[in-house]
């Protein structure tokens, strides 16, 4: 599965924009500036922590997981922010 991580302050800024805008029935879906596989994010986190643990990509069964695998939660057409996951970790 892949995810589009969004840095928290960039997400908060976008939510403030939405809250201050005219009422809308639905705001556009958003995603982060890059799409990353879950195992890649885990490796980046472990490297940041200085851990040498391995990461195993494990499949998850079910309809909800199938939706995630199909990218139903993604919004690559509407990225928010510029901070990459590793940059976020370095600032933490």
C-alpha positions as CSV (number, residue, x, y, z in Angstrom):
1,X,0.0,0.0,0.0
2,X,1.1,3.5,-0.6
3,X,0.3,6.8,1.2
4,X,0.7,10.5,0.4
5,X,2.1,11.8,3.7
6,X,1.4,15.5,4.5
7,X,3.5,17.5,7.0
8,X,1.3,18.5,9.9
9,X,1.8,22.3,9.7
10,X,1.1,22.2,5.9
11,X,-2.0,20.2,6.5
12,X,-3.1,22.6,9.2
13,X,-2.6,25.6,7.0
14,X,-4.7,24.0,4.3
15,X,-7.5,23.2,6.8
16,X,-7.5,26.9,7.9
17,X,-7.9,27.9,4.2
18,X,-10.8,25.6,3.8
19,X,-12.4,26.8,7.1
20,X,-12.1,30.4,6.0
21,X,-13.5,29.8,2.5
22,X,-17.1,30.1,1.3
23,X,-19.3,27.2,2.3
24,X,-18.9,24.2,0.0
25,X,-20.6,20.8,0.0
26,X,-17.3,19.1,-0.3
27,X,-13.7,20.2,-0.4
28,X,-11.4,18.6,-2.9
29,X,-9.4,15.6,-1.7
30,X,-5.8,16.3,-0.9
31,X,-2.5,14.4,-0.7
32,X,1.1,15.1,0.2
33,X,3.8,16.1,-2.2
34,X,4.9,12.5,-2.9
35,X,3.4,9.0,-2.8
36,X,5.4,6.5,-0.7
37,X,5.0,2.8,-0.1
38,X,4.3,1.9,3.5
39,X,7.4,-0.2,3.8
40,X,9.5,2.6,2.4
41,X,8.1,5.0,5.0
42,X,8.9,2.4,7.7
43,X,12.5,2.1,6.5
44,X,12.9,5.9,6.5
45,X,11.6,6.1,10.0
46,X,13.8,3.2,11.3
47,X,16.9,4.8,9.6
48,X,16.0,8.1,11.3
49,X,15.8,6.3,14.7
50,X,19.2,4.6,14.0
51,X,17.5,1.2,14.0
52,X,18.9,-1.7,11.9
53,X,15.6,-3.6,12.1
54,X,14.3,-5.1,8.9
55,X,10.9,-4.2,7.4
56,X,8.6,-6.9,5.9
57,X,5.9,-5.9,3.5
58,X,2.8,-7.8,4.5
59,X,-0.3,-8.0,2.4
60,X,-3.6,-7.2,4.2
61,X,-6.7,-9.0,3.0
62,X,-10.2,-7.5,2.8
63,X,-12.2,-5.0,0.8
64,X,-11.0,-1.9,2.6
65,X,-7.3,-3.0,2.1
66,X,-8.2,-3.6,-1.6
67,X,-9.4,0.0,-1.8
68,X,-6.1,1.2,-0.4
69,X,-4.1,-1.0,-2.8
70,X,-6.2,0.4,-5.7
71,X,-5.3,3.9,-4.5
72,X,-8.8,5.0,-3.6
73,X,-7.4,7.2,-0.8
74,X,-5.0,9.0,-3.1
75,X,-5.3,12.5,-4.5
76,X,-2.2,13.0,-6.7
77,X,-4.0,15.7,-8.7
78,X,-4.2,17.9,-5.6
79,X,-0.9,17.7,-3.7
80,X,-0.5,19.9,-0.6
81,X,2.9,21.1,0.8
82,X,6.5,20.5,-0.1
83,X,8.0,18.8,2.9
84,X,9.1,15.2,2.2
85,X,8.8,12.6,4.9
86,X,12.6,12.5,5.6
87,X,12.7,16.3,5.9
88,X,9.8,16.0,8.5
89,X,11.8,13.4,10.4
90,X,14.9,15.6,10.4
91,X,13.0,18.5,11.9
92,X,11.4,16.3,14.6
